[in-house]
């Protein structure tokens, strides 16, 4: 099994679209897809809006998506061709409590792709892709902290750099791939991921 993590500097910059595009482009990998959402104070860290992620009786909830046309992010993964799609919700700072369930679901997977930054504090993937948009000022410190672990930079195109963005010159040694709506994919990116995942890989190890 190979594990891919797709993260990024902030919300609403195309992470979900990249995950769906990779699933559709590489169906032979028989993906299990994970959306990891943290919540707190009545809002969702995925989009900053009031949400129903929170549960009254627990700080962890795990749901298997069943409907590919429901309009949720996890339904987009099914519609793209994922064999399984899993939504993991935790309170901010409580992702460690969800790791036993995530590990169980990974064990049932042929290959897995996870949309998350924070999972990197608990799991060493085979490939970590980070999405950056230089036109967006918001850049979470947690995402900045993980930049040096990225195997490749996915750079949103069509916008001017913003001072708050990452200094890409410090990451010149990493592969860069341009992404843009509506495809969020390129032949070069698909070939890069395929080449990295079809070579022999070790099982992901807890950190």
Secondary structure, 3 states (H helix, E strand, C coil): CCEEEEEECCCCCCHHHHHHHHHHHCHHHCEEEEEEEEEECCEECCCCCECCCCCCCCCEEEEECCCCCCCCHHHHHHHHCCCEEEEEEEECCCHHHHHHHHHHHHHCCCEEEEECCHHHHCECCCEEEEEECCCCCCCCHHHHHCHHHCCEEEEECCCCCCCCCCCHHHHCCCEEEEECCCCCCCHHHHHHHHHHHCCCCCCCCEC
